[in-house]
Amino acid sequence: MNMRAMRFTAWQSFPTLEEIERPTPGPGEVLLKVAGAGACHSDVSIFSDFTAETAPGGMNAPFTLGHENSGWIEEVGPGVTGFEKGDAYLVYGPIGCGHCIPCTRGQDTYCQNVATQPYLGIGLGRDGGMAEYVVVPTRNLVALGDADPVAAAPLADAALTPYHAITLAQPVLAKGGATALVIGLGGLGQIAVQILKALTGATIIATDAKEDAMTRAAERGAITVGAGEDQAARIREITGGRGVDAIFDFVGVTPTIKLGQSVLAQGGRLTVVGIAGGEATWSFFTNPYEAVITNTYWGSIADLHEVVSMYQAGQITPDIERFTLDEAPEAYKRMQAGTLSARAVIVP
């Protein structure tokens, strides 16, 4: 039996919609009928930015794209029990070796044996969910219950990534008068505002160059500051001149990192989440005392269970725009052109 899938076939080559054989789940795996597959900027990097020399290991073409996936149980592999056909699940995308210390904690993103792994994850070297069906290890499934699985698909990255960064910053946020800054109000930034609102009592400041993105963030409880020469001064003013306790940069270019550093409070934490290759310059005399500049990548399986709990409770709602599988190429073209105002979700 065949199915259609959005395939990455060669470096610096636009993905193609192809007909391939429907996969069969092996031991410890299930076959999901895909409900939704989020289109992410990481996918664009895979097919447009990298070359064979610069790409991460384990990303060899061809494979099906889609690392933000949800779906319904269609079939179970040998020896698999406890899963009912038709039940909805969200998919944890990263797959590590399974036996190093980070992997045993469910932190497959920080697998110590990543260099020898055959792929980085589902939709990242291994066939992903931008297809009618996808095979997933049972360990990577998070039950959705009655929650809408289509709208849930982006949670696997666009919510998991900010959630992990925010929970690590909780020590500087768990106090009276705490402030947080979200730089970049795309899919991840919008959910970051919602997570901060639900989990902390911090004053949330948000900044972006797009007015409509700032309007949405303001509706979610953020104080917005537009781009401009006095951007840093306006942010500092909101904090009473003290600086921001926890900053989350979802862009990651040198100017946004520099902005974060310029408004960071003593003892604060600047987390660079956006993977744009920006660089930071540090000096003892310019870094606020005991302020930390760090980075995070995705999150753990345990984090994703907690993200789903927030989704089920109505605390986070991803902004999505639905596309059919036939429209998947158009979704990526609009993403490249910057004309998407929500997370594109492919609905096979």
N, C-alpha and C positions, 0 to 999 in steps of 0.2 A: 504494500500500500504506500502511495506517495503523499507528499504534502508540500506546501509552498513555504519558502523561508527567505529572509533577507540576508544575503551572504556577503561576507568580506572575502574577496578572492585574490587581491594583490595590493601591495603597498602603493600609496598615492593613486588609488583607483577607486572610483565611487562604487558603493556596494550594489549588488544586483539581486533582483527578485527571481529566484530559481525554484524549480521543482526537484525535490530530493526524496530519498526514501524515508518514510516515517520511522523514527528510532524505536528500539525495543528496550525496556528497562532491564538491567542486569541485577544481580544479587545486591540487596541493600538500596535499590533505587525504585523510583516510581516514574510513570509517564503522566505528565500533566497536560491537559487540554488547556492551552494558553488563554487566559482571560484578558490580560493586558501586558504589554512590554514597553517600558519607558525608553524613550530615545534620549541619550545623554551626550554631553559635549565630549566625554571620553571616547565615545564611538567615532566622532568626527576626527579626533586626534589619531585614532587607529588608522582610518583609511585616508586621511589627508596630510597629516604631519609627519608621521614616522616613516623611516626607510628600514630596510633589512638590517642596516648597521646601527641605527639609533633606537630601534624598538626594544621594549622589554622582552626578556626571554619568555618562551611558552606561548607566543602569540602568532604562531605560524599559520598562514592561510592554507586552505580555505576553512572558514568556520562561520556559523550563524551568529549574527550580532544579538544584542539584548541581554543586559545584566541586571535590569530591574524588572522582575517577572512575578506574575501571579497566575494562578490557574486552578482547575478542578482535577481531582484524581480521576484518571481514565483507566489506568492499568497499574498493577504492582509487579515488581520483579520477584524472582525466586526467593522464598523464605521471608518475604516482607508481610507483616501482619499489623493490624491496628489502624489501617487506613481504609476508609469507605469511599467507593466510587461516587463522584459528584461533590465531595467536600472541598471547600476552598482553602488554598494555602498561599502564603507569600514565600518567595524564595530568597534565601541568603546566598548571595552570588559568589563570594570568594571560596576557593577550595585550596587548602594547604595540604601538607603531608599527613596531617591527622595525628602525629605522634610526638612532635616537638612540644616544648612547654607552652608557647603561645597557642598552638592548635588545640592542646588539651583544655585550654581555657575558653575555646571558641573564638580565639583571635586569629583566624586564618589569614587575615590581612598582614600579619606580622610573622608569618611562617619562617622559621629559621632555615628551612631547606628549599626556599623558593627557587633558588638557582637551578635545582635539579628536578623541579616539578614539570610535568608535561604541559601544563596550562596554569593561568592565574585564577581562573574561575569560569563560571557559567556565562557565556557571552564574551569572555576574555581568553580566547585560545581554545576553549571547549564550546561546543554548540550551545547557543543561548536561546532565548525565548521569543525572538522576533520571527515566529513561525507558528504554525498551527498547533504543534506539540513540542514539548521539551522534556528531556530526561533529567531528573534531579535526585541526588542522594537523599535518603529520608532524613538524615541529620540536618539538612539545609532547609527543612520545611518549617514554617511557622503558621499555625492555624489562624484563620481569619474569622471563623464562626459565621455570623450573619452579615458581617461588614462587606460592603461593595468591593469585590476583588479588582475591578477595573481601575477604579480611582486609587486603590491601594498600591498598585504596581510601583509608582515612584518612591514609595516609602523605603524600598530596599536599598536605595542609595541617597536620594534627595532628602530623606528624613533621617536615615541611619547615620549618615556622615555628620550633619550638624548635631544630632543627639549625642553622639560619642564625644565630640569636641566640647559641648556644653556641660556634660556630666563631669568631664575632667576639670572644668573650670569652676565647679561648684564651690570649692573652698574660698575663692575670692568673691563669690556672688552671695554666699549664705550669710549676709549681715545687713543691718539697717543701713540705708543710704547707698546701697550698691548700684553701680551703673554698668550697662553693657552696650557695646557698639557692634552693629552688623554692617559690614562693608560689602556691598553687592547684593541686590535684591532680586536675583533670578530664582529658580526653583528651590535651591538650597537655602538662600537667604530668607525667602518668605516663610519657609517652614521653621527656620531658626527663630524668627520673631515669635511664632506661635509657641514653640517649645519653651523659650525664655519666659513668655507670659504665663504659661501653665506651671512651670517648675520653680520660678524664682519670683521674688518681689522687687527685682531690680528695675530701675528706670531704663527703658530700652530706647537707644538712639539708632537710627537706621539711615544709611546714605547710599545714593545711587545717582547715575546721570539721567535715568529715565523717570519722567514725572509720573506715569501711570503705575510704575512699580512702587514708587514712594507713596502714592495714594493708597494702594492696597496695604502697605506696611502700616500706614497711619490708621487705617480702619481696624487694624489688628492690635493697636495699642502702642505703636512706636512714635517717638518724636523724630521727625524727619529733617535732614539737613541736605540740601542740594550741593552739587559740585561748585567749585569757585575758589578764588584766591583766599577767601576768609573761612574756608571750610573747617580747618583745624581750630581756628579761634572760636567759631560758633559752637563746635562740639565741646570744647573746653568750657565755654560759658555755661552750657547746660549742666556741667558737673560742678559748677561753682569754682572753676579754675583748678580743681584737684586732679583732673584727668580721669580716664575711664578704667574701671577695674578689670573688665573682661572684654577683649576685642576679638571678633571673629571675622577674618578676611576671606570672603568667598570668591575673591578675584585672584589674588596672588601675583599681581604684577609689581614691579619695583615701586611705582608711585603709590599704590595702595598700602604696601607694607610700610613705606616711609610715612604715610598718613597715620597708620596705626601707631608707629613708634612715637610720632610727634604728639599724640594725645594720651599716651599710656600713663597710668597713675603709678606711684610708688607701690611696689608689691603686686602690681597688676600682671595680667597674663594676656599676651597677644598670640592667638592661634591662627596660623596661616593654613587655610583649608584648600583654597583654590590652587590648582596645579598649573600655574602659568609661567613658572620658571623665574619669577622675580627674585631679586637678591636684597639682603639687608646689610647695612653697614652698622657695626656696633662699636661703641667706645665707652670706656668707664665713665667718662665725664658727661655723656649725653643720655645713657640708659638710666631711667629712674631706679633708685636703689631697690634691689631685690625683685625687679620686674623681669618677667620671663618671656622670651620669644620662642615659640615652639611650632610644631606642625602635627597634624593627625591625618590618618588615611582610613576612610570608611569607618567600620565599627565591628563589634563582635556579634555572635549569634545571640548572646544574652541581651545585648542592647536592642537587637531587632525585636525580640519578644516584648520588651518594654515599649518600644515604638508602636507596635501593633496594639498594645493595651491603651496607649494614648489615642490612637486612631479610633478604636472601638468606643472610647469614652467621648469622642467628639472634640478632643482637645487640639487635634491637628487635622487640617483638610488641605491636601495638595491642590494647587490650581492646575487643572489638566485640560488639554484639547485632544479630542479623540480623532484618530485616523484609522482607516482600514489598512489591511496589509498591502493592498494595491497602492495606497497613498503613502506608504512608508518612505519611498524616495523623496516625495514632496516634503515630508516632515523634516528630513535631514537637510534638504536644500533651504528650507525656511530657517532652520537652526543656523546654518552657515551664513545666511543673509542677515540674521539677527531680527527677523520679523515675527518670531514666536513670542507671545506674551504669557504663555503657560507651558507646563511640561507636556511635551507630545507623548501620547500613549497610543501605541499601535494595538488595535483590537481585532485579532484575526476572526 
